Amino acid sequence: MEVKTLLRAEDVLLMEHLGRWELVKGELITMNPAGGEHGRLAMSLGAALWNFARPRKLGEVFGAETGLFIERDPDTVRAADVMFVSNERLARMSDLTGFLTVAPDLAVEVVSPHDYWGAVEEKVAEYLAADVRLVWVVSPKTKSVHVYRPGNEVLRLSGDDELSGADVLPGFALKVSELFA
C-alpha cells in the first residue's frame, strides 16, 4: 500500500524552482506554462479591472500565480488568473507576503487548450464554496465568458453581451467582443 505524504502550503511556499503549480488536498499539481492568447486575455481583463477599481479605491486586483487558500488540512491553494479583493475583505488580512487567506470577491479563470472543462468546473465550485462572490470563466475557443454566482444559474455571454461587475464591482462593464478583439 502506497502512503502519500501530503504537503502543507507553508512548505510549498518555501520551495524553489517549482514553476507553475497548485496544491490540491495536499498534493502538488504542476501546470503547463500558459500560451500567449491565455496571457493576453488574463492581462486584458486584469488591466480593465485594475483601471476600474484602483482610481475608485475599491480594493486590489491580483494577477496570475497569486496563491489563494481554498481549504486547510489537507491544504488546497489555487491560483486564479485574475482576482479582485475588496477593501472590506483585504482588511481581514494583516500580511500579503504569503498566500491570500481571504476569498476574493471575483475570481477569473482563462481556459487553456490543455484544460479539461470538468477540472475548470471543479475549481469554480471550490471558489464558490470558499465564499467567492463572482467567478468569470473565459473561453478563448468559443470567445465566450461563463458567469457563476452562488445560488444562480450559469450565464454564458458572447459577442456584444456585456460582462458586468454586478454588485461586486458596480458600474464595471465590458463587452465580451472587446475582450477578444
C-alpha positions in Angstrom: 0.0 0.0 0.0 1.4 3.4 -1.1 1.4 6.1 1.6 1.3 9.6 0.2 3.0 12.5 2.1 0.7 15.5 1.9 2.3 18.9 1.6 1.4 21.9 3.6 1.0 25.3 1.8 3.7 26.9 4.0 6.2 24.2 2.9 5.4 24.7 -0.8 5.8 28.5 -0.4 9.4 27.9 0.6 10.2 25.5 -2.2 12.3 26.9 -5.1 12.1 26.3 -8.9 8.7 24.7 -8.9 7.3 26.6 -11.9 3.5 26.8 -12.1 1.6 24.7 -9.7 -1.5 24.4 -7.5 -1.8 22.5 -4.3 -4.9 20.3 -4.2 -5.7 18.5 -0.9 -2.0 18.4 -0.1 -0.8 17.1 -3.5 1.3 19.3 -5.7 -0.2 19.6 -9.2 2.2 21.0 -11.8 0.7 23.1 -14.6 2.0 23.9 -18.1 3.0 27.5 -18.8 0.2 29.5 -20.3 0.2 30.3 -24.0 0.2 33.8 -25.5 -3.6 34.0 -26.0 -4.2 33.0 -22.4 -1.8 35.6 -21.1 -3.2 38.3 -23.3 -6.8 37.6 -22.1 -5.8 37.4 -18.5 -3.8 40.7 -18.7 -6.5 42.5 -20.6 -9.1 41.6 -18.0 -6.7 42.3 -15.2 -5.9 45.7 -16.7 -9.6 46.6 -17.2 -10.3 45.6 -13.6 -7.3 47.5 -12.3 -8.2 50.6 -14.3 -11.7 50.5 -12.8 -11.0 49.5 -9.2 -7.8 51.5 -8.5 -9.0 55.1 -9.0 -12.2 54.3 -7.1 -10.2 52.8 -4.3 -12.4 49.7 -4.2 -9.7 47.1 -3.4 -6.9 45.3 -5.1 -6.5 43.3 -8.3 -4.1 40.4 -8.2 -2.5 38.7 -11.2 -2.0 35.1 -12.1 0.1 32.9 -9.7 -1.2 34.6 -6.6 -1.9 31.8 -4.2 -5.3 31.6 -2.5 -6.1 29.3 0.3 -9.2 27.3 -0.5 -9.0 24.7 2.2 -6.9 23.7 5.2 -5.8 20.2 6.4 -5.2 19.0 3.8 -4.3 22.3 2.2 -5.6 23.4 -1.2 -4.1 26.5 -2.7 -5.4 27.7 -6.1 -4.2 30.5 -8.3 -6.8 32.2 -10.4 -5.7 34.1 -13.5 -7.1 37.3 -12.1 -8.6 38.1 -8.7 -10.3 41.2 -7.2 -10.4 41.6 -3.4 -12.5 44.4 -1.9 -11.1 46.6 0.8 -13.5 45.1 3.2 -12.0 41.6 2.7 -8.5 42.9 2.5 -8.9 44.4 6.0 -9.1 40.9 7.3 -5.5 40.2 6.2 -2.5 41.5 8.0 0.2 40.2 5.7 0.2 40.0 1.9 3.6 38.3 1.6 2.1 34.8 1.8 -0.9 33.3 0.1 -4.2 35.1 0.3 -6.2 33.9 3.3 -9.4 35.7 2.4 -11.6 34.8 -0.6 -11.5 37.3 -3.4 -14.8 38.9 -4.4 -14.1 38.0 -8.0 -12.0 35.2 -9.5 -11.3 34.9 -13.2 -10.1 31.7 -14.9 -9.0 31.7 -18.6 -9.4 28.2 -20.1 -6.1 26.9 -21.6 -6.1 24.5 -24.6 -5.0 21.7 -22.3 -7.6 22.3 -19.6 -10.5 19.9 -19.1 -13.9 21.5 -18.6 -14.6 19.2 -15.6 -11.5 20.4 -13.9 -12.4 24.0 -14.5 -15.9 23.5 -13.1 -14.3 21.8 -10.1 -12.2 25.0 -9.5 -15.3 27.1 -9.9 -17.1 25.0 -7.3 -14.2 25.4 -4.9 -14.1 29.1 -5.4 -17.8 29.5 -4.7 -17.6 27.2 -1.6 -14.8 29.4 -0.3 -17.1 32.4 -0.5 -16.0 33.9 -3.8 -19.0 36.1 -4.9 -18.4 36.1 -8.6 -16.4 33.8 -11.0 -15.8 34.5 -14.7 -14.5 31.6 -16.9 -13.1 33.0 -20.1 -13.2 30.5 -23.1 -10.9 31.6 -25.9 -12.1 28.7 -28.1 -15.7 29.8 -28.0 -15.0 33.5 -27.4 -17.4 33.5 -24.5 -17.4 34.1 -20.8 -19.3 31.9 -18.3 -20.5 33.8 -15.2 -21.0 32.0 -11.9 -22.6 33.4 -8.8 -23.6 31.4 -5.7 -27.2 30.1 -6.0 -27.7 31.4 -9.6 -27.8 29.7 -12.9 -24.6 30.0 -15.1 -24.7 32.7 -17.7 -22.9 32.3 -21.0 -22.0 35.6 -22.6 -20.6 36.2 -26.0 -20.4 38.8 -28.8 -21.9 42.1 -27.7 -23.2 40.7 -24.4 -21.9 42.8 -21.5 -19.7 41.4 -18.8 -20.8 43.1 -15.7 -19.2 43.6 -12.3 -22.7 43.4 -10.8 -22.8 44.1 -7.1 -19.1 43.1 -6.7 -17.8 45.9 -8.9 -20.9 48.1 -9.5 -20.5 50.1 -12.7 -17.9 47.8 -14.3 -18.9 46.7 -17.8 -17.0 45.3 -20.8 -18.4 43.9 -24.0 -17.3 40.3 -24.5 -16.4 41.1 -28.1 -14.0 43.8 -26.9 -12.2 41.3 -24.7 -11.5 39.1 -27.7 -10.8 42.0 -30.1 
